Amino acid sequence: MSRISAINRCGQRTICGLLIVCLAGTLSLQNLQAQAPATIHNFHRANLPPGTVGQGQILRDRSLLNHFQAVEINVPAKAFVALAVDGRFERPQRGSVKAGLLVGQVYRVQISNIPFYEGLEVYPTIEMVNRLHPPAGQEFHFPVPIHFTQEDLELALDNQFVTRVVALENPREAAPIADDPKDQRYFDVAPHEDPLLVADQRGKPMAITRMGSRIPDYDTVSNIFLFGMPPLLKFVPDANPAKSKPTVNPEAAIDRQQRNVPRLPIGQPNFHNVLIPSGPRR
């Protein structure tokens, strides 16, 4: 089962007048595609080993190196979610958890207390393949939402393998509606289609999640199951919620970079626990 999840660019803005603009942009894009079909240079697939796509992106764009992208991991209301830190899973949190994940790395997540399946657990992975560009100091106000739905969890517990690609919508094709933060729009991809390729065509892939029924196989020496325990940034809620609200226009957090970085084939990803300082950025 492969799915594409979309991050809506429109946010909470009013949509009066946007519908005409979006429709006009879509029609123009369709006319251009009809005249000269675009060639998409995609060198990766979603079924490659976890970490391959993210490491390939870093080889192409060095500005992604050592960047922690804020994410918000959401599970069903009564379920618990925990991230792995220092070789073990932290205390589970109910409903959701925020953290900064390193682009190019893979993180193992524990989901427990699943409704109607209490006592069973699943351990999905999250591979960060790109980043957003929020205002400085406001990174955790604009996290990449990653949802593990009840249906996804039930499929995994039924020995199915679920791949979900979270993508930022193309601004020319963005739906002129405000999303519900508790729900994430998605659509299923046909069995013969590559979800990563479909996400490339519709927007900008941000993360790839993979989930099956595999149980932990801990190896304290290699930490293969935890993918080498990559570092993460913990989110500490502000003691004063009123001050923690963003004080900038949400539109400023929209990624306006139009450059599409093609992915190149690489070998097996090499994970490190120590961050290598990046050189000067251009």
Stockholm file with secondary structure:
# STOCKHOLM 1.0

chainA/1-282         MSRISAINRCGQRTICGLLIVCLAGTLSLQNLQAQAPATIHNFHRANLPPGTVGQGQILRDRSLLNHFQAVEINVPAKAFVALAVDGRFERPQRGSVKAGLLVGQVYRVQISNIPFYEGLEVYPTIEMVNRLHPPAGQEFHFPVPIHFTQEDLELALDNQFVTRVVALENPREAAPIADDPKDQRYFDVAPHEDPLLVADQRGKPMAITRMGSRIPDYDTVSNIFLFGMPPLLKFVPDANPAKSKPTVNPEAAIDRQQRNVPRLPIGQPNFHNVLIPSGPRR
#=GR chainA/1-282 SS CEEEEEECSSTTCCCTTHHHHHHHHHHHHHHHHHHSCCCCCBCCCTTSCTTHHHHHHHHHCGGGTTCEEEEEEECCTTCEEEEEETTEECCCEESEEEEEEETTCEEEEEEESBTTBTTCCBCCEEEECCCCCCCTTCGGGSCEEEECCHHHHHHHHTTCCEEEEEEEECTTTCCSSCCCTTCCCEEECCTTSCHHHHHHHHEEEEEEEEECSCCCCCCTTTCTTTTTCCCEEECCCCSSHHHHSCCSCGGGGSCCCCCCCCBCCCCSCCCCSSCCCCCCCC
#=GC SS_cons         CEEEEEECSSTTCCCTTHHHHHHHHHHHHHHHHHHSCCCCCBCCCTTSCTTHHHHHHHHHCGGGTTCEEEEEEECCTTCEEEEEETTEECCCEESEEEEEEETTCEEEEEEESBTTBTTCCBCCEEEECCCCCCCTTCGGGSCEEEECCHHHHHHHHTTCCEEEEEEEECTTTCCSSCCCTTCCCEEECCTTSCHHHHHHHHEEEEEEEEECSCCCCCCTTTCTTTTTCCCEEECCCCSSHHHHSCCSCGGGGSCCCCCCCCBCCCCSCCCCSSCCCCCCCC
//
